[in-house]
Amino acid sequence: MSHHTETLVIGGGPAGLTAAYLLSKQGRDVTVLERDPDQVGGISRTVSHNGYLFDIGGHRFFSKSKAVVDLWDEILPNDFIERPRLSRIYYQGKYYAYPLKAFEALRNLGILTSTACVLSYLYARAKPIHEPKHFHGWVRNQFGEKLFSIFFKTYTEKVWGMSCDAISADWAAQRIKGLDLGAAIRDALKRSLGIKAKRKAGEPVIKTLIESFRYPRRGPGMMWEAAADKIAAQGGKVLLDRGVDGLSFDAAAGLWRVSALRGDGTRETFTARHVISSAPVRELVDAITPRPISTFQARALQYRDFVTVALIAKSQEDFPDNWIYIHDPSVQVGRVQNFRSWSPEMVPDEAHTCLGLEYFCFEGDGLWTASDADLVALAKREIGQIGLIDPADVIDACVVRQPKAYPVYDETYAENVALVRIELEMDYPTLHLVGRNGMHKYNNQDHAMMTAMLTVENIVAGKRRHDVWRVNEDAEYTEAGVSGAEHALASERLVPRKVA
């Protein structure tokens, strides 16, 4: 069966659905192909299990771009709630507020360790590593070796499954950039003393310092289900259970021919003037014929996957955190989500709690291939060891495996992505890469959306008005940005300069 559409979108996550929504809103013919047989949203979907809802990773809705916040409000106008923001770090049996509270951290670490942290920081500032290439060196320069070992090393190596000496400094520069230790200490002292910090007009907000955020009342999947419904209402198509496995370009006709395989083995073909891809770069390049020269570079790109084990338990004592970072090396779990703190509607029974234990892994390794029963047993044992709930109180559980959750920033990723990008842009100007996996950029959903928004502007204009790859290049990324409630004060620093 063959279909024709003006623009074909590969992937029904935030980037793909944003592009399709904006194109269909302008009356353009657009079709989305999503591999998942049941739902849209990608990693931003909401999973339902026996009436309990949970998020795959935790998605706060805030952005430095008013355009993104306005689009969220347009797609989902009546279902946002404002939630208090609280995260903590668990390390060696103790909890630390995140961001740190100075007196609490001093008390927990003890005077000797605290003094060592300060001396290590001063030494690193006096004798920095020149142009660090790796995560370890970059963080050591900013915070000192002692703080690196306590608050960065274990958790980062859990997330990525590799040494901090093998992770590119780009990762640190993007995700931690903008966090000034002196400013963080001053803020921590103020919060320890109960002093509210005042922000000057126009001063950027560091996301770690915001005290609330907006969130769809039944999880982020609400946003993307609503987007899919509106795309259909505007004349577009969102087709599930379509895994794209072949693309070829007819230069004479100016048309793409795309094949998609369904779960039952049937195949469909589509022709389109433009293709917008949020599929992982490695998969996209492998699907193009004739084979691009940069296939080798694309195949070298790596991804980190993760497993969420949701535990539903009788609640003796609830805790207020949205999530807790587990820096303790004695357990494998990397982060624990508390779904009731994201939204009370995520947990339908007030007598119960629902926690999501996140295990970072590689597809095919021991954690990924473990049985659901073994993963649940591991999660129950570790949640008891941490002391958040009694394993005996767990009454139900659910396991979700999320492939390609994070594009890996290893030593060669930047060069590999650059070579792929150069070839695709030269040979296929009507192939547009967007989103986290589509561009192999570890960005948040607002940045993924912005790449789609600017791509749509390029398509409608009929020329490359924007360099989409500049999105989030200048973002302050500790976690940098503003709460949706503060969007009137938002700057437009997310938006890259236009291409002349």
Secondary structure, DSSP 8 states (H G I E B T S, - for coil): -EEEEEEEEE--SHHHHHHHHHHHHTT--EEEE-S-SS-S-GGG-EEEETTEEEESS---BB-S-HHHHHHHHHHSTT-EEEEE--EEEEETTEEEEES--HHHHHHHH-HHHHHHHHHHHHHHHHS--SS--BHHHHHHHHH-HHHHIIIIIHHHHHHHSS-TTSBBHHHHHHHTTT--HHHHHHHHHHHHTT------TT---BGGG--EEEEETT-THHHHHHHHHHHHHTT-EEE-S-EEEEEEEETTTTEEEEEEE-TTS-EEEEEEEEEEE-S-HHHHHHHEES--TTHHHHHT--EEEEEEEEEEEE-SS----SEEEE--TTSS--EEEEHHHH-GGGS--TTEEEEEEEEEE-TTSHHHHS-HHHHHHHHHHHHHHHTSS-GGGEEEEEEEEEEEEEE--BTTHHHHHHHHHHHHHHH-TTEEE-SHHHHT----HHHHHHHHHHHHHHHHHTS--B-GGGTTSS---SSB--BGGGGGG---TTS--B--
